Each structure stands twice: as C-alpha cells, then as structure tokens.
Amino acid sequence: MNFQYHHCLYIFFLIFSWENFSEACDGYDIKLKNIKNCCPENQVVTIMKNSTTVVNEKCEVSSYTCADVKAYTRTTVIVELRRNGITIYNGTQNLCQKSKKNELSRVIMSVFGLRCSMEQKIFCDNGKKLLTLTSNI
C-alpha cells in the first residue's frame, strides 16, 4: 500500500476494566470489554465478525480471531487501557521498533499474525497463543 499522506496502521483498541477485589491478575480482576475495528475507512487490519478474545483466570489472553490484513509497510498502533472508566494508558506505538525490546509487542504481532511489513492476507488465530497480562502490564 503506497501512502500519499501520513497514515497509521490502526489495529485495535484493547480496553480493559480492572476492579480491585481479585488476586487473579496482580490483585486485579481483568475483564476484556472489547476488541474492535477503529478506523473503517483507512483500516489496514479489519477484525472479522464472530472473532472473540478471552481473559482466563491466570490472566492470559487468548484470541479466536480472524483478520483481513491489507498490505502495509508500517506498524503504528493505537492502544487504550482503562481502569474503572479512567484511561490509564493511551498511546501510539511502532510495534516493529517496540518488538525488538518488548515481549508484549512481539506477542501482539504474533497473535494477529503481523510482521513489520506484509502483503494482503487473511489471518486466523485458534487461541493457542497466549498473552500473559501480569508480566506485561
């Protein structure tokens, strides 16, 4: 995909809600509220209907997700995390740069079948790759 102007690869928003009463995830009960497409007109990764993501009792995230991925050359993502309705992290990151030093970024790319640049494809994950939140929050 040739970009004539500044575009970002909008992959997803992970929006979490923490409640301070469980020992499941470093003292927090984490519930995944949604994973959604966030920029339909310029979307590079489109999550297909009936995709699900689950947080288990060990604070691991597994994804049963299919995504239609357009060709791209940059991996900029927007991530938003919330606690009790208050945004605790909202930022834009380059996953390729982050993945060299950060396991969370490598896992995110792996779960969605992403590389630093790629041709168009449809990718499905069967839930076997786990993202452990306690070591990455």
C-alpha positions as CSV (number, residue, x, y, z in Angstrom):
1,M,0.0,0.0,0.0
2,N,1.5,3.3,-1.0
3,F,0.7,6.1,1.4
4,Q,0.4,9.6,-0.1
5,Y,-0.1,11.2,3.3
6,H,0.6,10.2,6.9
7,H,-1.4,7.1,7.8
8,C,-1.2,4.9,10.8
9,L,-1.8,1.2,10.9
10,Y,-4.8,1.2,13.2
11,I,-5.0,-2.3,14.5
12,F,-7.2,-2.3,17.5
13,F,-8.1,-0.9,20.9
14,L,-7.8,-3.2,23.8
15,I,-10.0,-1.7,26.5
16,F,-9.7,-3.3,29.9
17,S,-11.7,-2.8,33.1
18,W,-10.0,-3.5,36.4
19,E,-11.8,-4.0,39.7
20,N,-9.7,-4.0,42.9
21,F,-11.0,-7.2,44.5
22,S,-9.4,-10.3,43.0
23,E,-6.0,-11.8,43.2
24,A,-6.3,-13.1,39.6
25,C,-4.0,-10.6,37.9
26,D,-1.7,-9.0,40.4
27,G,-4.6,-8.1,42.6
28,Y,-6.9,-7.0,39.8
29,D,-9.8,-8.8,38.1
30,I,-9.3,-8.1,34.4
31,K,-12.2,-8.3,32.0
32,L,-11.7,-7.7,28.3
33,K,-14.6,-5.4,27.3
34,N,-14.0,-5.3,23.6
35,I,-11.7,-5.6,20.7
36,K,-12.9,-3.6,17.8
37,N,-12.1,-2.1,14.4
38,C,-11.4,1.6,15.0
39,C,-10.9,3.3,11.6
40,P,-13.2,1.7,8.9
41,E,-12.3,3.9,6.0
42,N,-8.5,3.5,6.3
43,Q,-8.3,0.3,8.2
44,V,-5.4,-1.9,7.5
45,V,-6.3,-4.8,9.8
46,T,-10.0,-5.5,9.9
47,I,-11.2,-7.9,12.6
48,M,-13.8,-10.2,11.2
49,K,-17.2,-10.8,12.8
50,N,-17.5,-13.6,15.3
51,S,-13.9,-13.1,16.5
52,T,-13.5,-13.4,20.2
53,T,-10.8,-12.8,22.8
54,V,-10.9,-14.3,26.3
55,V,-9.1,-13.5,29.5
56,N,-8.7,-16.6,31.7
57,E,-8.2,-17.0,35.5
58,K,-4.4,-17.0,35.0
59,C,-4.6,-13.5,33.4
60,E,-3.8,-14.9,30.0
61,V,-5.4,-13.6,26.8
62,S,-6.3,-16.0,24.0
63,S,-7.7,-14.9,20.7
64,Y,-10.0,-16.7,18.4
65,T,-9.8,-14.1,15.8
66,C,-9.7,-13.8,12.0
67,A,-8.5,-10.6,10.4
68,D,-8.3,-9.3,6.9
69,V,-4.9,-7.6,6.6
70,K,-4.2,-5.2,3.7
71,A,-0.6,-4.8,2.5
72,Y,1.4,-2.4,4.7
73,T,4.9,-1.2,5.4
74,R,4.5,0.5,8.8
75,T,3.2,-0.9,12.1
76,T,1.9,2.0,14.1
77,V,-0.8,1.1,16.6
78,I,-3.1,3.0,18.9
79,V,-3.7,1.3,22.3
80,E,-6.0,2.4,25.1
81,L,-6.2,0.9,28.5
82,R,-8.8,1.9,31.1
83,R,-9.2,1.3,34.8
84,N,-12.6,1.9,36.3
85,G,-13.5,4.1,33.3
86,I,-10.4,6.2,33.6
87,T,-7.8,6.0,30.8
88,I,-4.5,4.8,32.4
89,Y,-2.7,4.4,29.1
90,N,-3.4,5.9,25.7
91,G,-0.7,5.9,23.1
92,T,0.6,5.3,19.7
93,Q,3.5,2.9,19.2
94,N,5.6,1.5,16.4
95,L,5.3,-2.3,17.0
96,C,8.3,-3.1,14.9
97,Q,10.6,-0.9,16.9
98,K,9.0,-2.0,20.2
99,S,9.1,-5.7,19.4
100,K,12.9,-5.6,19.3
101,K,12.9,-4.9,23.1
102,N,9.4,-5.6,24.3
103,E,7.9,-9.1,24.6
104,L,4.3,-7.7,24.8
105,S,4.8,-6.1,21.3
106,R,6.1,-9.4,19.9
107,V,3.1,-11.3,21.3
108,I,0.6,-8.7,19.9
109,M,2.2,-9.1,16.5
110,S,2.2,-12.9,16.8
111,V,-1.4,-13.1,18.0
112,F,-2.6,-11.1,14.9
113,G,-0.1,-12.7,12.5
114,L,1.6,-9.4,11.8
115,R,5.1,-8.7,10.5
116,C,6.9,-5.4,10.1
117,S,5.6,-5.2,6.5
118,M,3.4,-7.7,4.6
119,E,1.3,-8.4,1.6
120,Q,-2.5,-8.7,1.9
121,K,-3.8,-11.9,3.6
122,I,-6.5,-13.3,5.8
123,F,-5.1,-14.5,9.2
124,C,-6.9,-16.6,11.8
125,D,-5.7,-17.4,15.3
126,N,-7.0,-20.5,17.0
127,G,-6.5,-19.4,20.6
128,K,-3.3,-21.4,21.2
129,K,-1.0,-18.3,21.5
130,L,-1.4,-16.7,24.9
131,L,-0.6,-13.2,26.0
132,T,0.2,-13.1,29.7
133,L,-1.0,-9.8,31.1
134,T,0.5,-10.0,34.6
135,S,4.1,-9.9,33.3
136,N,3.3,-7.1,30.8
137,I,1.0,-4.6,32.4
